[in-house]
Amino acid sequence: MAKKKAAKKKAAKKKAGKATKKKAAKKAKKKSGGRKANAAFMRPVQPSDKLAEVIGSKPMPRTEVTKKLWAYIKKNGLQDNKNRRMINADDKLKPVFGGKSQVSMFDMTKLVGKHLK
């Protein structure tokens, strides 16, 4: 009986080892670039004149627009101190936000999208 239990434990360990190898292979595949960037995000878009005052007037991908916008927000301290999800608009951002003095970061992307062609 003791031999059967030992054999079962050994088989269970072997199975567990195979499962972890499979998980490691999946992680390596993900890290090696198994997922490609969507071409629509990488296509350069032209910012409107109002948005160009904040991020610049050159055409750039949407991802770069978001990065530059967040860099501007952080540089000027426009995140609300109590609720970090809210962005306070300054004179340059107010026209981009549709005249609102404060918007949530989720609404911000929708509002900025209207200023891209």
C-alpha positions in Angstrom: 0.0 0.0 0.0 2.8 2.4 0.9 4.4 1.8 -2.5 1.1 2.7 -4.3 0.7 5.9 -2.4 4.4 6.9 -3.2 3.8 6.1 -6.8 0.6 8.3 -6.9 2.4 11.2 -5.2 5.3 10.9 -7.8 2.8 10.9 -10.7 1.0 14.0 -9.2 4.2 15.9 -8.9 5.1 15.0 -12.5 1.7 16.3 -13.7 2.1 19.5 -11.7 5.5 20.1 -13.2 4.1 19.8 -16.7 1.3 22.3 -15.9 3.8 24.9 -14.6 5.9 24.5 -17.8 2.9 25.2 -19.9 2.1 28.3 -18.0 5.7 29.5 -18.3 5.5 28.9 -22.1 2.3 30.9 -22.3 3.9 33.8 -20.4 7.0 33.7 -22.6 4.8 33.8 -25.7 2.9 36.9 -24.4 6.2 38.7 -23.6 7.8 37.9 -26.9 5.1 39.9 -28.8 2.2 37.5 -29.3 -0.1 40.6 -29.5 0.3 43.2 -32.1 -0.7 46.9 -31.8 -3.9 47.9 -33.6 -3.0 49.8 -36.8 -5.8 52.3 -36.1 -4.1 53.4 -32.9 -0.8 53.9 -34.7 -2.2 56.0 -37.7 -1.3 59.6 -37.3 -4.2 62.0 -36.5 -4.3 65.7 -36.8 -5.2 67.6 -33.6 -7.6 70.6 -33.8 -6.3 74.1 -33.2 -7.6 74.1 -29.6 -5.9 70.8 -28.8 -2.8 71.8 -30.6 -2.2 74.5 -28.0 -1.7 71.8 -25.4 0.0 68.9 -27.3 1.4 70.5 -30.5 0.2 70.7 -34.0 2.1 67.8 -35.7 0.1 64.7 -36.7 0.7 61.9 -34.2 -0.8 58.5 -33.2 -3.6 58.5 -30.7 -1.4 56.8 -28.1 1.1 59.7 -28.3 -1.8 62.2 -28.0 -2.8 60.6 -24.7 0.8 60.5 -23.4 1.3 64.2 -24.2 -2.0 65.2 -22.7 -1.2 63.3 -19.4 2.2 64.9 -19.4 0.6 68.3 -19.6 -1.9 67.5 -16.8 0.8 66.2 -14.5 3.2 69.1 -15.2 0.5 71.7 -14.4 -1.0 69.7 -11.5 -4.5 69.6 -12.9 -5.6 66.3 -11.3 -8.0 67.0 -8.4 -6.4 66.4 -5.0 -9.4 64.7 -3.4 -10.7 62.6 -6.4 -7.7 61.8 -8.6 -10.0 60.6 -11.4 -11.2 64.2 -12.0 -9.2 66.6 -14.2 -9.4 70.3 -13.6 -9.4 72.4 -16.8 -7.1 75.4 -17.1 -7.5 78.1 -19.8 -6.0 75.9 -22.5 -8.0 72.7 -21.7 -11.4 74.4 -21.1 -12.1 74.7 -24.9 -11.1 71.0 -25.4 -13.3 69.9 -22.6 -16.3 71.7 -24.1 -16.3 74.6 -21.6 -16.4 72.4 -18.5 -14.2 73.2 -15.6 -13.8 69.6 -14.5 -14.2 66.3 -16.2 -13.5 62.7 -15.3 -10.5 61.0 -16.9 -12.8 58.6 -18.7 -14.9 61.4 -20.2 -11.7 63.2 -21.2 -10.7 60.7 -23.8 -14.2 61.0 -25.4 -13.9 64.8 -25.4 -10.4 64.8 -26.8 -11.5 62.3 -29.6 -13.7 65.0 -31.0 -10.6 67.2 -31.6 -8.8 64.6 -33.7 -9.2 64.1 -37.4 
